[in-house]
Amino acid sequence: MNPIATAALTPSSFFASNRRFAPRLRSVLPAAAMSYAAVSASAPSPSSGTGEQVKAAPLPHSTLEIAGARRGLLSGFASLRAPYRAFPVLASNRHVETIFAALTRSLPAVKLRRECLRAPDDGAVALDWVSGDDRVLPNDAPVLILLPGLTGGSDDTYVRHMLMRARSKGWRVVVFNSRGCADSPVTTPKFYSASFTGDLRQVIGHILGRYPQSNVYATGWSLGANILVRYLGEETDKCPLSGAVSLCNPFNLVIADEDFHKGFNNVYDKALARALTTIFKKDLNKI
């Protein structure tokens, strides 16, 4: 139903890095991409003028670069080449599918441990970790940051299902609840928006500092995806993430906002407006 955009990020000097691929990424990389990596790693530096091999400094969290090997990489995923076949009746209409999922999708039970971070402007965000994972997972287990959509948080069904799936594969998962979301407090007049990446940048730095041996990834939905992709663009080749996935991203927010006021989309517009109003009313006396 919804388009999925993926972005695997690292600077171009990755191919000269001696850090290994993340195991699961290695298993899906096609031979063409691996060959390109090997050739690039052994190629002489164009700036040396001597023909000698010059190795770049290892990048601490790099795993994959999609530039120059995108076609070869995507061809390694059979599911991306297969035609989309909508589920009969339920997926024949995007509104029917959305409403059906909202009414019937289960909420997986999982015990979460909350960590609150204070921003430089005195704002607050909440990180929800799976309780007990530090005792059962190795220090270098990959970390996945989940960024829910507008007003969403760790108590949303789509977030919980992704959390449970990643956790079952041995990943350490944390949900980034933006200011006011999932009972995260609103402590300043400054809320969160698609143009504000400061909180995400602080969260990523905090997680990298706690798990320096781990590759860190991020997945965002809707507005969370928009914030994530903006962050990736701002960081460019300095991005410390090993990979990121953007789901259902409203890339053009102006057009997306206009579309919210058309036809049945007004139902979603009113629901989101009510959720935002609830957040502000709950914490209005604290601002």
C-alpha positions as CSV (number, residue, x, y, z in Angstrom):
1,M,0.0,0.0,0.0
2,N,2.7,2.5,1.0
3,P,5.9,3.2,-0.8
4,I,9.1,2.2,1.0
5,A,12.3,4.1,0.5
6,T,15.6,2.7,1.9
7,A,18.8,4.5,2.4
8,A,22.0,2.8,3.5
9,L,24.5,5.4,4.5
10,T,28.2,5.9,4.9
11,P,30.9,8.0,3.4
12,S,32.5,6.9,0.2
13,S,35.7,5.9,1.9
14,F,33.9,3.0,3.4
15,F,35.2,0.6,0.8
16,A,38.7,1.2,2.1
17,S,37.6,0.6,5.7
18,N,38.6,-2.6,7.4
19,R,35.4,-2.8,9.4
20,R,33.4,-5.9,8.5
21,F,29.9,-5.9,7.0
22,A,27.1,-6.4,9.4
23,P,26.3,-10.1,9.2
24,R,22.8,-9.8,7.9
25,L,23.7,-7.2,5.3
26,R,26.5,-9.4,4.0
27,S,24.1,-12.2,3.5
28,V,21.9,-10.2,1.1
29,L,24.5,-8.3,-0.8
30,P,24.8,-9.4,-4.4
31,A,28.2,-10.5,-5.8
32,A,28.4,-7.3,-8.0
33,A,28.3,-5.0,-4.9
34,M,30.8,-7.2,-3.1
35,S,33.1,-7.1,-6.1
36,Y,32.8,-3.4,-6.4
37,A,33.8,-3.1,-2.7
38,A,36.8,-5.3,-3.2
39,V,38.0,-3.4,-6.2
40,S,37.6,0.0,-4.6
41,A,39.4,-1.2,-1.5
42,S,42.5,-2.2,-3.4
43,A,42.5,0.7,-5.9
44,P,45.4,3.2,-5.7
45,S,44.7,6.6,-4.3
46,P,44.2,9.0,-7.1
47,S,45.8,11.8,-5.1
48,S,49.0,9.9,-4.2
49,G,50.5,9.9,-7.8
50,T,52.6,6.9,-6.8
51,G,50.3,4.0,-7.6
52,E,50.7,2.8,-4.0
53,Q,47.8,1.6,-2.1
54,V,46.6,4.2,0.5
55,K,44.1,3.0,3.1
56,A,41.6,5.4,4.6
57,A,41.1,5.6,8.3
58,P,38.5,3.0,9.5
59,L,35.0,4.4,10.0
60,P,33.6,3.3,13.4
61,H,30.1,2.6,12.3
62,S,30.1,2.1,8.6
63,T,28.6,-1.0,7.0
64,L,27.3,-0.1,3.5
65,E,27.3,2.5,0.8
66,I,24.6,2.5,-1.8
67,A,26.1,5.1,-4.1
68,G,27.6,3.5,-7.1
69,A,26.1,0.1,-6.3
70,R,22.4,0.8,-5.9
71,R,21.2,-1.2,-8.9
72,G,23.3,-4.2,-7.9
73,L,22.2,-4.0,-4.3
74,L,18.5,-3.7,-4.9
75,S,18.6,-6.6,-7.3
76,G,19.6,-8.8,-4.4
77,F,16.2,-8.4,-2.8
78,A,13.7,-10.6,-4.6
79,S,10.7,-9.0,-2.8
80,L,11.6,-5.6,-4.4
81,R,11.5,-7.1,-7.9
82,A,8.2,-9.0,-7.4
83,P,4.9,-7.2,-8.5
84,Y,2.7,-5.9,-5.7
85,R,-0.4,-8.0,-5.2
86,A,-3.0,-6.4,-3.0
87,F,-4.7,-8.6,-0.4
88,P,-8.2,-9.4,-1.7
89,V,-10.8,-6.9,-0.5
90,L,-9.0,-5.5,2.5
91,A,-6.1,-4.1,0.5
92,S,-8.1,-3.1,-2.5
93,N,-8.5,0.4,-1.0
94,R,-6.0,2.3,1.1
95,H,-8.6,3.6,3.4
96,V,-10.2,0.2,4.0
97,E,-6.7,-1.2,4.7
98,T,-5.8,1.6,7.1
99,I,-9.0,1.4,9.1
100,F,-9.0,-2.4,9.2
101,A,-5.4,-2.4,10.6
102,A,-6.3,0.3,13.2
103,L,-9.3,-1.7,14.5
104,T,-7.9,-5.3,14.4
105,R,-4.1,-5.2,14.7
106,S,-2.9,-6.5,18.1
107,L,-0.7,-4.6,20.5
108,P,2.2,-6.9,21.4
109,A,2.9,-7.0,25.1
110,V,6.5,-6.0,25.9
111,K,8.0,-4.5,29.1
112,L,9.8,-1.2,28.3
113,R,12.3,0.8,30.3
114,R,12.0,4.5,29.9
115,E,15.0,6.9,29.8
116,C,14.4,10.6,29.7
117,L,16.9,12.9,28.0
118,R,17.1,16.7,28.7
119,A,17.7,18.8,25.6
120,P,20.0,21.9,25.7
121,D,16.9,24.2,25.6
122,D,15.5,22.3,28.6
123,G,13.1,20.3,26.4
124,A,12.7,16.5,27.1
125,V,12.4,13.4,25.0
126,A,11.8,9.8,26.1
127,L,13.6,6.7,25.0
128,D,11.8,3.4,25.5
129,W,14.2,0.4,25.6
130,V,13.1,-3.2,25.9
131,S,13.6,-4.1,29.6
132,G,16.2,-6.7,30.3
133,D,18.0,-6.6,26.9
134,D,21.2,-5.3,28.4
135,R,21.5,-8.6,30.3
136,V,20.9,-10.9,27.4
137,L,22.3,-9.1,24.4
138,P,26.1,-8.7,23.7
139,N,27.6,-5.2,23.8
140,D,28.1,-5.2,20.0
141,A,24.5,-6.1,19.1
142,P,23.1,-3.9,16.4
143,V,20.9,-1.0,17.7
144,L,17.7,0.0,15.9
145,I,16.1,3.4,16.6
146,L,12.4,3.6,15.8
147,L,10.9,7.0,15.0
148,P,7.0,7.0,15.0
149,G,4.8,9.2,13.0
150,L,3.1,12.4,14.1
151,T,1.9,12.1,17.8
152,G,3.0,8.4,17.7
153,G,5.1,6.6,20.2
154,S,6.0,3.3,21.7
155,D,2.4,2.4,22.5
156,D,1.4,2.3,18.9
157,T,0.7,-1.1,17.3
158,Y,2.9,-0.6,14.2
159,V,5.8,0.5,16.3
160,R,5.4,-2.5,18.7
161,H,5.3,-5.0,15.8
162,M,8.5,-3.7,14.3
163,L,10.1,-3.7,17.7
164,M,9.2,-7.3,18.3
165,R,10.3,-8.4,14.9
166,A,13.7,-6.7,15.2
167,R,14.2,-8.0,18.8
168,S,13.5,-11.5,17.6
169,K,16.5,-11.2,15.3
170,G,18.8,-10.2,18.1
171,W,18.7,-6.5,17.7
172,R,18.6,-4.0,20.5
173,V,15.6,-1.7,19.9
174,V,14.8,1.7,21.3
175,V,11.8,3.9,20.5
176,F,12.4,7.6,20.2
177,N,9.3,9.4,21.6
178,S,9.4,13.0,20.6
179,R,8.4,15.8,22.9
180,G,4.9,15.2,24.3
181,C,4.5,11.8,22.6
182,A,3.8,8.6,24.5
183,D,3.5,10.6,27.8
184,S,6.8,12.2,27.2
185,P,6.6,15.6,28.9
186,V,6.4,19.0,27.2
187,T,8.6,21.3,29.3
188,T,9.2,24.2,26.9
189,P,7.2,26.2,24.4
190,K,9.3,24.5,21.6
191,F,7.6,21.4,20.3
192,Y,8.9,19.1,17.5
193,S,8.5,19.4,13.8
194,A,9.8,18.1,10.5
195,S,12.3,21.0,10.3
196,F,13.8,20.3,13.7
197,T,16.5,17.6,13.9
198,G,18.2,18.7,17.1
199,D,16.6,16.1,19.4
200,L,17.3,13.2,17.0
201,R,20.9,14.3,16.7
202,Q,21.2,14.3,20.5
203,V,19.6,10.9,20.8
204,I,21.8,9.3,18.1
205,G,24.9,10.7,19.8
206,H,23.7,9.4,23.2
207,I,23.2,5.9,21.8
208,L,26.5,5.8,20.0
209,G,28.2,6.8,23.2
210,R,26.5,4.1,25.2
211,Y,27.1,1.3,22.6
212,P,30.4,2.3,20.8
213,Q,30.9,-1.2,19.5
214,S,27.5,-1.5,17.8
215,N,26.3,-0.5,14.4
216,V,23.3,1.8,14.8
217,Y,20.4,2.0,12.4
218,A,17.2,4.0,12.3
219,T,13.7,3.5,10.9
220,G,11.0,6.2,10.7
221,W,7.4,6.3,9.7
222,S,5.5,9.3,8.2
223,L,6.7,12.5,10.0
224,G,9.3,10.4,11.8
225,A,10.7,9.4,8.4
226,N,10.7,13.0,7.2
227,I,12.7,14.1,10.2
228,L,15.1,11.1,9.8
229,V,15.7,11.8,6.1
230,R,16.3,15.5,6.8
231,Y,18.8,14.5,9.4
232,L,20.6,12.3,6.9
233,G,20.7,15.1,4.4
234,E,22.2,17.5,7.0
235,E,24.8,15.0,8.1
236,T,25.7,13.9,4.6
237,D,29.1,12.0,4.7
238,K,29.5,12.6,8.4
239,C,26.4,10.6,9.3
240,P,27.3,8.1,12.1
241,L,24.4,5.8,11.3
242,S,25.1,2.5,9.5
243,G,21.8,2.5,7.7
244,A,18.3,4.0,7.7
245,V,14.9,3.2,6.3
246,S,12.2,5.7,5.5
247,L,8.6,4.4,5.5
248,C,5.6,6.3,4.1
249,N,7.5,9.6,4.0
250,P,5.5,12.8,3.1
251,F,8.6,14.2,1.3
252,N,6.7,17.3,0.1
253,L,4.9,18.5,3.3
254,V,3.1,21.3,1.5
255,I,1.4,18.9,-0.9
256,A,0.8,16.4,1.9
257,D,-0.9,19.0,4.0
258,E,-3.1,20.1,1.1
259,D,-4.1,16.4,0.5
260,F,-5.1,16.0,4.1
261,H,-8.0,18.4,3.4
262,K,-9.5,16.4,0.5
263,G,-12.2,13.8,0.7
264,F,-11.9,11.0,3.2
265,N,-8.4,12.3,4.2
266,N,-10.2,14.8,6.4
267,V,-10.9,11.9,8.8
268,Y,-7.1,11.5,9.4
269,D,-6.6,15.2,9.6
270,K,-9.1,15.5,12.4
271,A,-7.7,12.5,14.3
272,L,-4.2,13.9,14.2
273,A,-5.5,17.4,15.2
274,R,-7.3,15.8,18.2
275,A,-4.1,14.0,19.2
276,L,-2.0,17.1,19.1
277,T,-4.6,19.1,21.0
278,T,-4.6,16.4,23.7
279,I,-0.8,16.7,24.1
280,F,-0.9,20.5,24.4
281,K,-3.8,20.5,26.9
282,K,-2.1,17.9,29.1
283,D,1.1,19.8,29.4
284,L,-0.1,23.4,28.9
285,N,0.4,24.3,32.6
286,K,4.0,23.1,32.5
287,I,5.1,25.4,29.6
